[in-house]
């Protein structure tokens, strides 16, 4: 009976198909390890498959496999890593010291699907063919898991499907979903968290179960996105009521016949939040005790060729004691790199050195207008309730962005830095929350027919943007596997 209440709308099937086809295209056309941090993520997953929950070293054959793949498209971003791999292969024997400095810091949770694939295929041997098969099957698993999470989120709250689809239809998001990374878990869990606590009343059990699991995965993957959880927490507070297609908050405007959302939902939300925070805290305490962060900085120094002067304690004190000065650092980052971040958000592929045409960024902006005009997130909420809901979603998005900036500033920036080295691909969940918040603030209703037309328009724009991006990839790398075959 519960399963009957949880179904994908027919309107979503073409969009899911689009995501599947386009992400598979990126998976096939992007050569092995020509994606941000993919070598490190693959090495991390391989280590877990070997039983190294805390990554120490790698089999030489896997390092050789990655090195040979990178050498085919030797770029500026991978030159230092290639040099380091070469020197380590000459110096060490069958085991190479840890090279996956950034992914070593992450919890093992998002790598478990990859580790299972690698472990199973490893039973067939350790030849180059098996390694290629492991890499590409991991890429496919990433796509399929994300699609399942995306479909689950939109089935819980159909009113958010336009906003969710449009943030995930960017070439950057689809390319990252189509490679070995943790972004499939970050994006998918974020969408379920946002939709799960807002789902329709008949899906409450599924919504809360999915929400609880996704909170744990999200906080295990990137605890930086913790402020997103303030949105469902606010919706479940006493005094809120389920109204509209998404069960959005309506403080003081209870709808007759609808049950209040407290205390059951609030218990699940707070309980999953505490469980997720406990798991993340335990991992970080363990990482600090065994020296993972120190080792990561040592490897980063070797790859970059210079010593990174990092002092997280000093950075934390600066943010706490001078919050306005830190906001000025964020402002300076946006004014100097805002356009670059927006372009990265929409699509800068490869090792973040392959920008898609600038026209795609403007096309994506046009799609934002369509989303804001046609999203039906609020149902029959009063203007006051719309304003309250929109304010909560926008506040959650803004606080998450500040937390993301603080995390990057603390972990990777030297003391006294006037800017922050952000990457646009980190902003997809924040953009989804921002679009939903802005849609709540729309002061008028939209006809159902316009929503259908808008869906077709977004699908067309998504295809156009990604075709431009796919052309850019082919122009850069060609059909690389044909060259390899010959």
C-alpha positions in Angstrom: 0.0 0.0 0.0 2.8 2.4 0.9 4.6 1.6 -2.4 1.5 2.4 -4.4 1.7 6.0 -2.9 5.3 6.4 -4.1 5.4 6.6 -7.8 7.2 8.6 -10.5 4.9 10.8 -12.5 4.8 10.2 -16.2 6.0 13.8 -16.8 9.3 13.0 -15.0 10.2 10.0 -17.1 11.5 12.1 -20.1 13.5 14.2 -17.7 15.0 11.2 -16.0 15.8 9.8 -19.4 17.5 13.0 -20.4 19.7 12.9 -17.3 20.5 9.2 -18.0 21.5 9.7 -21.6 23.5 12.9 -21.2 25.4 11.7 -18.1 26.2 8.5 -19.9 27.5 10.5 -22.8 29.8 12.4 -20.5 30.9 9.1 -18.9 31.8 7.7 -22.3 33.4 10.9 -23.8 35.4 12.1 -20.9 38.6 10.0 -20.9 39.6 8.1 -17.7 40.6 10.5 -14.9 40.0 13.7 -16.9 37.6 15.0 -14.3 38.2 16.9 -11.0 39.8 14.7 -8.4 38.7 11.4 -10.2 42.2 9.8 -9.7 42.0 10.5 -6.0 38.4 9.2 -5.7 39.2 6.0 -7.6 42.3 5.4 -5.4 40.2 6.0 -2.3 37.5 3.5 -3.4 40.2 1.0 -4.4 41.7 1.3 -1.0 38.4 0.6 0.7 38.0 -2.5 -1.5 41.4 -3.6 -0.2 40.3 -3.0 3.4 42.0 0.3 3.9 39.3 2.4 5.6 42.1 4.9 6.3 44.0 5.2 3.1 47.7 4.5 3.5 49.0 3.4 0.1 48.1 2.0 -3.4 49.1 -1.0 -5.5 51.7 0.1 -8.0 49.6 -1.4 -10.9 46.7 0.9 -10.2 49.1 4.0 -10.0 50.6 2.9 -13.4 47.1 2.5 -14.8 46.1 6.1 -13.7 49.5 7.5 -14.8 49.2 6.0 -18.3 45.7 7.3 -18.7 46.7 10.9 -17.6 49.7 10.9 -20.0 47.4 10.6 -23.0 46.0 14.1 -22.3 48.8 15.6 -20.3 47.5 18.9 -19.1 48.8 21.7 -16.8 46.6 20.6 -13.9 47.8 17.0 -14.0 51.5 17.6 -14.8 52.7 17.8 -11.1 50.7 14.6 -10.2 52.2 12.8 -13.1 55.7 13.8 -12.0 55.0 12.7 -8.5 53.7 9.3 -9.7 56.7 8.8 -11.8 59.1 9.5 -9.0 57.2 7.3 -6.6 57.1 4.4 -9.0 60.8 4.6 -9.4 61.5 4.8 -5.7 59.0 2.3 -4.2 58.1 -1.3 -5.0 54.7 -2.8 -5.2 53.0 -0.3 -2.9 53.0 3.4 -3.5 52.4 5.9 -0.6 49.1 7.6 -0.5 48.5 10.1 -3.4 44.8 10.7 -2.8 45.4 13.5 -0.4 42.0 15.2 -0.6 39.7 12.1 -0.7 41.6 10.6 2.2 39.9 13.1 4.5 36.4 11.9 3.5 34.3 9.3 5.3 34.2 5.9 3.5 30.4 6.1 3.2 30.0 7.6 -0.3 32.8 5.2 -1.6 31.0 2.0 -0.6 29.2 1.5 -4.0 32.4 1.9 -5.9 34.4 -0.3 -3.5 31.8 -3.1 -4.0 32.2 -2.8 -7.8 36.0 -2.9 -7.6 36.0 -5.8 -5.1 33.7 -7.9 -7.3 35.5 -7.2 -10.5 38.8 -7.7 -8.7 37.9 -11.4 -8.5 38.5 -11.6 -12.3 42.2 -10.5 -11.9 44.2 -7.3 -11.9 44.8 -6.7 -15.6 44.4 -3.4 -17.3 41.1 -4.5 -18.8 39.7 -5.3 -15.4 40.8 -1.8 -14.2 39.1 -0.1 -17.1 36.0 -2.2 -16.5 36.0 -1.2 -12.8 36.4 2.5 -13.6 33.5 2.5 -16.1 31.2 0.4 -14.1 31.8 2.7 -11.1 30.9 5.6 -13.3 27.6 3.9 -14.4 26.8 3.0 -10.7 27.3 6.7 -9.8 24.7 7.6 -12.5 22.2 5.0 -11.5 22.3 5.8 -7.8 21.9 9.5 -8.4 18.9 8.8 -10.8 17.3 6.7 -8.1 17.7 9.5 -5.5 16.6 12.2 -7.9 13.4 10.1 -8.9 12.7 9.5 -5.2 13.0 13.2 -4.3 10.7 14.4 -7.1 8.2 11.7 -6.3 8.0 13.0 -2.8 7.5 16.6 -3.8 6.5 17.1 -7.5 6.2 20.8 -7.0 10.0 21.1 -6.7 10.8 19.1 -9.8 11.5 22.1 -12.1 14.0 23.6 -9.6 15.7 20.3 -9.0 15.9 19.3 -12.6 17.3 22.7 -13.7 20.2 22.7 -11.2 21.1 19.1 -12.0 20.8 19.6 -15.8 24.0 21.7 -15.9 26.9 20.1 -17.8 29.0 20.4 -14.6 26.5 18.4 -12.6 25.8 15.8 -15.2 29.5 15.4 -16.0 30.3 14.9 -12.3 27.5 12.4 -11.9 29.0 10.5 -14.8 32.5 10.1 -13.3 33.9 8.6 -10.1 33.4 11.2 -7.4 31.3 11.8 -4.3 29.0 14.3 -6.1 26.4 11.7 -6.9 25.9 11.2 -3.1 26.1 14.9 -2.4 23.6 16.0 -5.0 21.2 13.1 -4.6 21.1 13.2 -0.8 20.7 17.0 -0.8 17.6 16.7 -3.0 16.1 14.0 -0.9 16.7 16.0 2.3 15.1 19.1 0.8 12.1 17.2 -0.7 11.8 14.5 2.0 10.7 16.8 4.8 8.3 18.6 2.4 6.7 15.6 0.8 3.0 14.9 0.5 1.1 13.7 3.5 0.4 10.3 1.9 4.1 9.7 1.5 5.2 10.7 5.0 6.6 7.3 6.0 8.7 7.1 2.8 9.6 10.7 3.0 10.9 10.5 6.6 12.8 7.2 6.0 14.5 8.6 2.9 15.1 11.9 4.7 16.8 10.2 7.7 19.1 8.0 5.5 20.0 11.0 3.2 20.9 13.2 6.2 23.4 10.6 7.4 24.8 10.2 3.9 25.0 14.0 3.3 26.7 14.7 6.6 29.1 11.8 6.0 29.9 13.1 2.5 30.2 16.9 3.2 29.3 18.1 6.6 29.6 21.6 5.2 26.0 21.3 3.9 24.6 21.1 7.4 22.7 24.4 7.2 20.5 22.9 4.5 19.0 20.9 7.3 17.7 24.0 8.9 15.0 24.2 6.1 13.2 21.0 7.0 13.8 21.6 10.7 12.0 24.9 10.5 9.1 23.3 8.5 8.7 20.7 11.3 8.6 23.0 14.2 5.4 23.3 16.3 2.8 25.5 14.7 3.5 24.4 11.1 0.8 22.6 9.1 0.8 20.6 5.9 -0.6 22.7 3.1 0.0 22.8 -0.6 1.4 20.0 -2.8 4.7 20.0 -1.0 3.4 20.2 2.6 5.2 23.5 3.0 5.0 25.5 6.2 2.0 27.7 6.9 2.6 29.2 10.3 -0.7 30.1 11.9 -2.7 29.1 8.9 -3.7 25.6 9.5 -5.8 23.9 6.9 -8.9 22.1 8.3 -8.5 18.3 8.1 -4.7 18.3 7.7 -2.7 17.0 10.6 0.1 19.0 12.3 3.6 17.9 11.5 4.8 18.0 15.1 6.0 15.9 17.0 6.5 12.9 14.7 8.4 14.6 11.8 10.4 16.7 14.3 11.6 13.6 16.1 12.8 12.0 12.9 14.4 15.2 11.7 16.3 15.9 15.0 17.1 12.2 15.5 18.7 11.8 12.0 20.5 15.1 12.4 22.0 14.0 15.7 23.0 10.6 14.2 24.6 12.3 11.1 26.5 14.8 13.2 27.7 12.0 15.6 28.9 9.9 12.7 30.7 12.9 11.1 32.2 13.9 14.4 33.5 10.4 15.1 35.1 10.2 11.7 36.8 13.6 12.0 38.0 12.8 15.5 39.4 9.6 14.2 41.0 11.3 11.2 42.6 13.8 13.5 43.9 11.1 15.9 45.6 9.1 13.1 46.9 12.2 11.4 45.0 12.0 8.1 44.9 15.8 7.8 48.6 16.2 8.3 49.4 13.5 5.8 47.0 15.1 3.3 48.8 18.4 3.6 52.2 16.6 3.1 50.9 15.0 -0.1 49.4 18.3 -1.3 52.8 19.9 -0.7 54.5 17.2 -2.9 51.9 17.6 -5.7 52.0 21.4 -5.8 55.7 21.7 -5.3 55.6 24.2 -2.5 54.6 24.2 1.2 51.0 25.1 2.0 51.1 27.3 5.1 47.8 26.1 6.6 46.6 26.9 10.2 43.0 25.9 10.6 43.0 27.0 14.3 44.0 30.5 13.3 41.4 30.6 10.5 38.7 29.5 12.9 39.6 32.2 15.4 39.6 34.8 12.7 36.1 33.8 11.5 34.7 33.7 15.1 36.3 37.0 16.3 36.0 39.0 13.1 32.9 37.7 11.3 32.4 41.0 9.4 35.9 40.8 8.0 35.3 37.2 6.9 32.1 38.4 5.1 34.4 40.9 3.3 36.6 38.0 2.2 33.6 36.3 0.8 32.5 39.5 -0.9 36.0 40.0 -2.4 35.9 36.4 -3.7 32.5 37.0 -5.4 33.5 40.3 -6.9 36.8 39.0 -8.3 35.8 35.4 -9.2 32.0 35.5 -9.3 31.8 35.2 -13.1 34.3 32.3 -13.1 32.3 30.6 -10.3 29.1 30.9 -12.3 30.8 29.5 -15.4 32.2 26.6 -13.4 28.8 26.0 -11.9 27.2 25.6 -15.4 30.1 23.9 -17.0 33.9 23.9 -16.9 34.9 20.3 -17.5 38.0 18.2 -17.8 40.4 19.2 -15.0 38.4 22.4 -14.6 40.3 23.7 -17.7 37.7 23.1 -20.4 35.1 25.9 -20.3 31.9 25.3 -22.4 30.7 28.3 -24.5 29.7 31.4 -22.5 26.4 31.4 -24.4 25.5 28.3 -22.4 25.7 30.2 -19.2 23.2 32.8 -20.5 20.9 30.0 -21.7 21.0 28.5 -18.2 20.1 31.9 -16.8 17.1 32.0 -19.1 16.0 28.6 -17.7 16.2 30.1 -14.2 13.5 32.6 -15.2 11.3 29.7 -16.5 11.7 27.8 -13.3 10.8 30.8 -11.1 7.7 31.6 -13.2 6.4 28.0 -13.4 7.4 26.1 -10.2 4.3 25.1 -8.2 6.0 24.7 -4.8 3.5 26.6 -2.8 0.1 25.2 -3.7 -2.6 27.3 -2.0 -0.4 29.1 0.5 -1.3 32.5 1.7 1.0 35.4 0.8 2.3 35.5 4.3 3.0 31.8 4.3 4.8 32.1 0.9 7.0 34.8 2.3 7.8 32.8 5.4 8.6 29.7 3.4 10.7 31.6 0.9 12.6 33.3 3.6 13.5 30.0 5.3 14.7 28.4 2.0 16.7 31.5 1.0 18.2 31.7 4.5 19.2 28.0 4.4 20.8 28.5 1.0 22.7 31.6 2.2 23.9 29.9 5.4 25.1 26.9 3.5 27.0 29.1 1.1 28.7 30.8 4.0 29.5 27.5 5.7 31.0 26.2 2.4 33.2 29.4 2.2 34.2 28.9 5.8 35.1 25.3 5.3 37.3 26.0 2.2 38.9 29.0 4.0 39.7 27.0 7.1 41.0 23.8 5.5 42.9 25.0 2.4 43.6 28.7 2.6 46.7 30.2 4.3 46.1 32.6 7.2 45.3 36.1 6.1 44.0 35.1 2.6 41.9 37.9 1.1 39.9 35.4 -1.1 38.7 31.8 -1.1 39.5 29.1 -3.7 35.9 27.9 -4.4 34.7 25.6 -7.2 31.4 26.2 -8.9 30.5 22.5 -8.8 30.0 22.8 -5.0 27.0 25.1 -5.5 24.4 22.8 -7.0 22.6 21.9 -3.8 22.7 25.6 -2.8 21.3 26.6 -6.1 18.4 24.1 -5.8 17.4 25.5 -2.4 17.8 29.1 -3.7 15.5 28.4 -6.7 12.8 26.9 -4.5 13.0 29.8 -2.1 12.6 32.3 -4.9 9.7 30.3 -6.4 7.9 30.6 -3.0 8.2 34.4 -3.2 6.5 34.6 -6.6 3.4 36.6 -5.8 1.0 34.9 -8.3 -0.2 31.5 -9.3 0.6 29.9 -12.6 -1.8 27.9 -14.8 -1.2 24.2 -15.1 -0.8 24.5 -18.9 2.0 27.0 -18.5 3.8 24.5 -16.2 3.6 21.8 -18.9 4.9 24.2 -21.5 7.7 25.3 -19.2 8.8 21.7 -18.7 9.2 21.3 -22.5 11.1 24.5 -22.7 13.5 23.4 -19.9 14.1 20.1 -21.5 14.9 21.8 -24.8 17.3 24.3 -23.2 19.0 21.4 -21.2 19.5 19.5 -24.5 21.0 22.6 -26.2 23.3 23.5 -23.4 24.6 19.9 -23.0 25.0 19.5 -26.8 27.3 22.5 -26.8 29.2 21.1 -23.8 29.5 17.6 -25.4 30.8 19.3 -28.6 33.5 21.0 -26.4 34.5 17.7 -24.9 34.8 16.0 -28.3 36.7 19.0 -29.7 39.2 18.7 -26.8 39.6 14.9 -26.5 38.2 13.5 -29.7 36.8 10.0 -29.6 39.7 9.0 -27.4 38.9 5.3 -27.3 39.2 5.0 -31.1 42.7 6.4 -30.9 43.5 3.9 -28.2 42.1 1.0 -30.3 44.3 1.9 -33.2 
